[in-house]
Amino acid sequence: MVAQKQFLTTAYGGYLKQETPGENVELTHVERGAPAGELLRRYWQPIALTSELGDVPLGFRMFGEDLVVFRTTKGEYGILDRHCSHRGTSLEFGLPTENGLRCCYHGWLFGVNGQVLETPGDPPGSALKDRLFHGAYPCREYKGLIFGYFGPPDSIPEFPIFDSYDYPGDKLVPYCVTYPCNWLQVQENVMDPAHAVFLHTRVTFSHFSDTWGELPVMDFVETPTGMIYVTTRRWKDKVWVRSNDIIMPNLAQVGHIWEDGQDAKPFGRVGITRWTTPIDNTACKVIGWRHFHPEVNPRGIGKEEDCGLEKVDFYGQGAGGSFEERQRLPGDYDAIVTQRPIALHALEHLTYCDKGVVMLRKLLRRDIRKVAAGEEPPRSALRSGGLIPTYCHDTVLAIPPIAGVDDLELQEEIGRRVTEIVTEGDHHVADDRHETVRRLLNEYENTVASQAAA
């Protein structure tokens, strides 16, 4: 690991800067054989919105590879190397058939698994096709997203179904936004709760609600799927505990975007499920779903119609507006992309509020090295009602300040206890996990509130 560069100690000392260091290759590079790329390839990854794929192939780029995704005329999905293995013509101009994709140039037909099914220009009886395969990857469609698996073909994992995919009253609306920078700096933003105080609230205007401008008590906790941040804020007579969820290595869940901490709620669930998928080393996509259920859109602020290809329904998530307009009112996109095409970790000066970023990098490094050593990457073995439990939530408890008790210490204790209930206990493998978590949170709220009233 590169040693962190120290601050300059001389006024007007720009000339005295040391030589610019290189990237943290282990964590940032994703091309074939790169350590992080090899980890990410061991998981199913979304590649496109289902709505992007019509009756012709869709070209895309992933892990530095040029590929196409297509749908056969009987509805089966496939991912193939973009260039025909005969003469290199782009299969973006291939023609879907009942059982594969036919190259326009000489009619070679490729099955969804890459098998060469026909080489019609060869003499009858030619056995060429019987021993050839074109590059291909497993592919499937799920709830408006197309997924691919890009790892070793002898160890294709189960497609994971998390509890946030099947939540009562929820509607999953697919969206994606392209970022012209490295995948990791986009993913790290989810574990940086301090930026919500400043970028999203204090620096320009309140992107979500004024409550976000309260500097929270912060903690960062490992979970069976990865890690969460824990932010605990006081807002009047309520305490708001929020956790974003990193599901290793590149899936993230975010709570209610416009939460204001004013209405009591126990274990309000996910507002966004999103992957940061590498296009190559210096470009990536945020792709996933906006959730629309009563807990995350109680006042109808979220707009389904504003979610889709290169758009989502909250501020600062793309290159919209002129550059000067974005300079005056910057959002996530501007803060993240301008860290350089690949952020230079050796030039950072990390502080207390960056503990989540440090933990995420540590977990990634751990898993990268496991894969490099020939081990399987970690996956949660827990199941609740057949689904994998997740830990993203907004919990607002009606707990006023307690006379004689330091309120920051009280908030810290509330955040710790709420997190224990959300992440620990036998109820996490029970079918009624959500109901049990909410009951335990309500019981805890009543106990602490009674102390305040005493």
C-alpha positions in Angstrom: 0.0 0.0 0.0 1.4 3.4 -1.0 2.2 5.7 2.0 -0.1 8.6 2.4 1.4 11.9 1.2 1.8 14.6 3.9 0.4 18.1 3.7 2.7 20.9 2.4 4.0 23.1 5.2 5.0 26.2 3.2 2.8 29.0 1.9 2.6 29.2 -1.9 4.4 25.9 -1.9 2.9 24.4 -5.1 6.3 24.2 -6.6 7.5 22.0 -3.7 5.0 19.2 -4.4 6.4 15.8 -4.8 6.1 13.7 -8.0 2.5 12.6 -8.6 2.1 8.9 -7.5 0.4 6.2 -9.5 -3.0 4.7 -8.9 -3.8 2.1 -6.3 -3.9 -0.6 -9.0 -5.0 -3.4 -6.7 -8.3 -1.7 -5.9 -9.0 0.3 -9.0 -8.0 -1.6 -12.1 -10.6 -4.0 -13.6 -9.2 -5.3 -16.9 -8.8 -9.1 -17.3 -6.3 -10.4 -14.7 -6.4 -7.2 -12.6 -7.0 -8.0 -8.9 -10.2 -6.0 -8.4 -11.5 -7.1 -11.8 -11.1 -10.8 -10.9 -13.1 -10.2 -7.7 -15.9 -8.4 -9.4 -16.1 -11.0 -12.1 -17.1 -13.6 -9.5 -20.5 -11.9 -9.0 -23.5 -11.4 -11.3 -23.4 -7.8 -12.6 -26.1 -5.7 -14.3 -25.1 -4.6 -17.7 -28.2 -2.7 -19.1 -31.8 -1.8 -18.7 -34.1 -4.4 -20.3 -35.8 -1.5 -22.0 -32.5 -0.7 -23.9 -32.6 -4.0 -25.7 -35.0 -4.3 -28.7 -35.0 -6.8 -31.5 -31.4 -6.0 -32.5 -28.2 -6.6 -30.4 -27.0 -4.0 -28.0 -23.3 -3.2 -27.9 -21.8 -2.5 -24.5 -18.4 -2.5 -22.7 -17.6 -4.3 -19.4 -14.3 -4.8 -17.7 -12.6 -3.3 -20.7 -14.2 -5.9 -23.1 -16.3 -5.0 -26.1 -19.4 -7.2 -26.0 -23.0 -7.5 -27.3 -26.1 -8.6 -25.5 -29.1 -9.9 -27.6 -32.3 -11.8 -27.2 -33.2 -14.7 -29.4 -36.5 -14.8 -31.2 -37.8 -17.2 -28.6 -36.8 -14.9 -25.7 -33.5 -16.3 -24.5 -30.7 -13.8 -23.5 -27.1 -14.0 -24.5 -23.8 -12.1 -24.2 -21.1 -12.6 -26.9 -17.8 -11.0 -27.7 -18.6 -8.2 -30.0 -16.4 -9.2 -33.0 -17.2 -12.3 -35.0 -14.5 -15.0 -34.6 -14.5 -15.6 -38.3 -13.5 -12.2 -39.8 -14.1 -9.7 -37.0 -17.4 -8.0 -38.1 -19.3 -6.4 -35.2 -22.1 -8.6 -34.0 -24.0 -5.4 -33.3 -25.1 -6.1 -36.9 -25.9 -9.7 -36.2 -29.4 -11.0 -36.7 -31.2 -12.8 -33.8 -32.6 -16.2 -34.6 -34.6 -18.8 -32.7 -31.4 -20.3 -31.1 -28.7 -17.7 -31.4 -27.2 -14.7 -33.3 -26.2 -14.8 -36.9 -23.3 -12.7 -38.2 -24.4 -10.5 -41.2 -21.1 -11.0 -43.1 -20.9 -14.8 -43.8 -23.8 -16.1 -41.8 -22.0 -17.8 -39.0 -24.5 -18.6 -36.2 -23.5 -18.4 -32.5 -25.6 -19.9 -29.7 -26.1 -18.1 -26.4 -23.3 -20.2 -24.9 -21.0 -19.3 -27.7 -21.2 -22.6 -29.5 -20.7 -22.2 -33.3 -24.0 -23.7 -34.6 -23.5 -23.0 -38.4 -20.7 -22.0 -40.8 -22.8 -22.0 -43.9 -20.0 -20.9 -46.3 -18.1 -24.2 -45.7 -18.6 -27.3 -47.7 -21.4 -29.7 -46.6 -20.1 -32.1 -43.9 -17.5 -29.6 -42.6 -16.7 -30.4 -39.0 -15.3 -26.9 -38.3 -18.3 -25.8 -36.2 -18.2 -28.9 -34.1 -15.0 -27.9 -32.3 -15.4 -24.1 -32.1 -16.9 -21.8 -29.5 -17.1 -18.0 -29.7 -16.5 -16.0 -26.5 -19.7 -15.9 -24.4 -21.0 -15.2 -20.9 -24.1 -16.3 -18.9 -26.9 -13.9 -19.1 -30.3 -13.4 -17.5 -33.0 -10.8 -17.1 -34.5 -9.9 -13.7 -37.1 -7.1 -12.9 -36.1 -4.8 -15.7 -32.3 -5.3 -15.6 -30.1 -7.6 -17.7 -27.3 -9.3 -15.8 -24.2 -11.1 -16.8 -21.6 -13.3 -15.1 -18.1 -12.7 -16.3 -16.1 -15.1 -14.2 -14.8 -18.7 -14.6 -17.4 -20.9 -16.3 -16.8 -23.8 -13.9 -17.9 -21.7 -10.9 -21.0 -19.8 -11.9 -22.7 -18.7 -8.6 -26.3 -18.8 -7.7 -28.1 -15.6 -8.7 -28.7 -13.9 -5.3 -32.1 -12.7 -4.3 -32.0 -10.1 -1.5 -35.0 -9.2 0.7 -35.1 -5.7 -0.8 -36.0 -7.2 -4.2 -39.3 -8.6 -2.9 -40.7 -6.1 -0.4 -44.5 -5.6 0.2 -46.0 -2.8 -1.8 -42.7 -1.9 -3.6 -42.2 -1.0 -7.2 -38.7 -1.4 -8.6 -38.0 1.2 -11.3 -34.7 0.6 -13.3 -32.3 3.4 -14.0 -28.6 3.9 -14.9 -26.2 6.8 -15.0 -22.7 6.7 -16.7 -19.7 8.2 -14.8 -16.5 9.0 -16.7 -14.3 7.9 -13.9 -13.1 4.8 -12.0 -15.7 2.6 -10.4 -14.3 2.7 -6.8 -14.6 6.4 -6.2 -18.3 6.2 -7.2 -18.8 3.2 -4.9 -17.0 4.8 -2.0 -19.4 7.7 -2.0 -22.0 5.4 -0.4 -19.8 5.0 2.7 -19.1 8.7 3.1 -22.0 10.1 5.2 -20.2 13.3 5.9 -20.6 14.5 2.3 -24.4 14.6 2.9 -23.9 17.2 5.5 -21.9 19.5 3.3 -22.4 18.8 -0.4 -26.1 17.9 0.0 -27.0 20.5 2.6 -24.7 23.2 3.9 -22.5 24.2 0.9 -25.2 25.3 -1.6 -28.8 24.3 -0.7 -30.7 21.4 0.9 -30.9 18.7 -1.8 -33.1 16.6 0.4 -34.0 18.1 3.7 -32.5 20.4 6.3 -32.1 17.5 8.7 -29.2 16.2 6.6 -27.2 19.3 7.7 -27.0 18.1 11.3 -23.5 16.5 11.7 -24.3 13.0 12.9 -22.6 10.7 15.3 -21.0 8.2 12.9 -20.0 4.5 13.2 -19.1 1.8 10.6 -20.0 -1.8 11.2 -19.3 -5.0 9.3 -22.3 -7.2 8.3 -22.7 -10.7 6.9 -23.0 -9.1 3.4 -20.4 -6.4 3.8 -20.7 -3.2 5.8 -23.0 -0.4 6.8 -22.5 3.1 8.0 -24.5 4.2 11.1 -25.4 7.9 11.4 -27.4 9.1 14.4 -28.9 12.6 14.5 -31.1 14.5 16.9 -34.0 16.4 15.2 -36.1 18.1 17.9 -37.7 15.3 20.0 -36.7 12.5 17.6 -33.5 10.5 17.0 -32.9 9.4 13.4 -30.6 6.4 12.8 -29.7 5.7 9.2 -27.6 3.0 7.6 -26.6 2.6 4.0 -25.6 -0.9 3.0 -22.6 -2.1 1.0 -23.1 -5.6 -0.2 -19.7 -6.7 -1.3 -18.1 -6.0 -3.7 -20.0 -3.4 -5.6 -23.7 -3.5 -4.7 -25.1 -0.7 -2.5 -28.4 0.1 -0.9 -29.5 3.6 0.2 -32.4 4.6 2.3 -35.2 7.2 1.9 -33.7 10.1 -0.1 -36.0 12.7 1.4 -36.0 11.5 4.9 -36.4 14.4 7.4 -36.4 12.6 10.7 -39.7 14.1 11.8 -42.1 11.1 11.7 -41.4 8.1 13.9 -40.7 4.9 12.0 -38.9 1.6 12.9 -36.8 0.0 10.2 -37.9 1.9 7.1 -36.5 0.0 4.2 -34.5 0.6 1.0 -34.9 3.5 -1.4 -32.2 2.7 -3.9 -30.5 -0.6 -4.9 -27.6 0.1 -7.2 -24.4 -1.5 -8.5 -21.3 0.4 -9.6 -20.3 -1.6 -12.7 -16.9 -1.0 -14.4 -17.0 -0.2 -18.1 -13.2 0.0 -18.0 -10.6 1.5 -15.6 -11.8 5.1 -16.2 -15.6 4.7 -16.8 -18.4 3.0 -15.0 -22.2 2.8 -14.6 -24.4 3.3 -11.6 -27.2 0.9 -12.5 -30.0 -0.5 -10.4 -33.5 0.3 -9.2 -35.3 3.2 -7.5 -37.7 1.8 -5.0 -41.2 3.2 -4.7 -43.1 2.1 -1.6 -44.9 4.1 1.1 -41.9 4.1 3.5 -39.6 5.9 1.0 -42.1 8.1 -0.8 -44.7 9.1 1.7 -45.2 12.6 0.3 -45.0 11.7 -3.4 -41.7 13.6 -4.0 -40.2 10.7 -5.9 -41.0 10.6 -9.6 -41.0 7.3 -11.4 -41.1 9.0 -14.8 -37.7 10.7 -14.0 -35.9 7.4 -13.6 -34.5 5.5 -16.6 -31.6 5.6 -19.1 -29.1 8.3 -17.9 -31.5 9.8 -15.4 -32.8 9.5 -11.9 -35.2 11.6 -9.8 -32.9 13.4 -7.4 -30.4 16.2 -7.7 -26.8 16.0 -8.9 -26.6 12.5 -10.3 -25.4 13.2 -13.9 -23.9 15.8 -16.2 -27.1 17.8 -16.6 -27.0 21.5 -17.0 -24.0 23.6 -18.2 -20.6 23.3 -16.7 -21.0 26.8 -15.1 -24.4 25.9 -13.6 -22.8 22.8 -12.1 -19.9 24.8 -10.7 -22.5 27.0 -8.8 -24.6 24.1 -7.6 -22.5 20.9 -7.7 -23.8 17.5 -7.0 -22.5 14.0 -6.4 -21.5 13.6 -10.0 -19.3 16.6 -10.0 -17.6 15.8 -6.7 -16.9 12.3 -7.7 -15.9 12.6 -11.4 -13.5 15.5 -10.7 -11.4 13.4 -8.3 -9.5 12.5 -11.6 -10.3 9.7 -13.9 -8.8 7.4 -11.3 -8.6 8.9 -7.8 -5.0 8.9 -6.4 -5.2 7.4 -2.9 -1.6 8.4 -2.1 -2.5 12.1 -2.4 -5.5 11.9 0.0 -5.4 13.2 3.6 -8.0 11.0 5.3 -9.6 12.1 8.5 -12.1 10.8 11.1 -15.1 11.2 8.7 -13.4 8.9 6.1 -13.4 5.8 8.4 -16.1 4.2 6.2 -14.0 4.7 3.0 -11.0 3.1 4.8 -13.1 0.2 6.0 -14.5 -0.4 2.5 -11.0 -0.4 1.0 -9.9 -2.9 3.7 -12.7 -5.3 3.0 -12.1 -5.1 -0.8 -8.4 -5.7 -0.3 -9.3 -8.7 1.9 -11.6 -10.2 -0.7 -9.4 -9.5 -3.6 -6.6 -11.3 -2.0 -8.8 -14.3 -1.2 -9.7 -14.7 -4.8 -6.0 -14.2 -5.8 -5.2 -17.1 -3.4 -7.7 -19.4 -5.1 -10.4 -19.0 -2.4 -14.1 -18.4 -3.1 -15.2 -14.8 -2.4 -17.4 -14.5 0.7 -21.2 -14.6 0.3 -23.8 -14.4 3.1 -25.2 -17.8 4.0 -28.2 -16.3 5.9 -31.7 -16.7 4.6 -35.0 -15.2 5.9 -38.0 -16.5 4.1 -35.7 -17.8 1.5 -34.2 -14.3 0.8 -30.8 -12.9 1.8 -31.2 -10.3 4.6 -30.0 -6.8 4.0 -29.4 -4.0 6.5 -30.1 -0.6 4.9 -32.7 1.3 6.9 -34.0 4.5 8.3 -35.2 4.3 11.9 -36.7 7.4 13.6 -37.4 7.0 17.3 -39.5 9.3 19.5 -36.8 9.8 22.2 -36.4 13.3 23.6 -33.2 14.5 25.4 -32.8 13.1 28.9 -32.1 15.5 31.7 -28.6 15.0 33.1 -27.4 12.8 30.2 -25.1 14.2 27.5 -27.2 14.1 24.3 -24.3 13.1 22.0 -23.6 10.1 24.2 -27.3 9.3 24.2 -27.3 9.4 20.4 -24.2 7.2 20.2 -25.9 4.6 22.5 -29.1 4.7 20.6 -27.2 4.2 17.3 -25.3 1.3 18.8 -28.4 -0.5 20.1 -30.5 0.1 17.0 -27.6 -1.4 14.9 -27.4 -4.5 17.1 -31.1 -5.1 16.6 -30.9 -4.6 12.8 -27.8 -6.7 12.3 -27.6 -9.3 15.0 -29.7 -12.1 16.5 -31.4 -15.3 15.7 -34.4 -13.5 14.1 -32.2 -12.8 11.0 -32.9 -16.3 9.8 -36.6 -16.3 10.8 -39.4 -15.7 8.2 -40.7 -12.8 10.3 -37.4 -10.9 10.5 -38.8 -7.5 9.5 -41.7 -7.8 12.0 -39.3 -8.9 14.8 -36.8 -6.1 14.2 -39.6 -3.5 14.3 -41.1 -5.0 17.5 -37.7 -4.9 19.2 -37.1 -1.3 18.0 -40.5 -0.2 19.4 -39.8 -1.9 22.7 -36.4 -0.2 22.9 -37.9 3.2 22.0 -40.5 2.8 24.8 -37.9 1.9 27.3 -35.6 4.8 26.6 -38.5 7.3 26.2 -39.8 6.3 29.6 -36.4 7.2 31.1 -36.7 10.6 29.5 -40.1 11.1 31.0 -39.1 10.0 34.5 
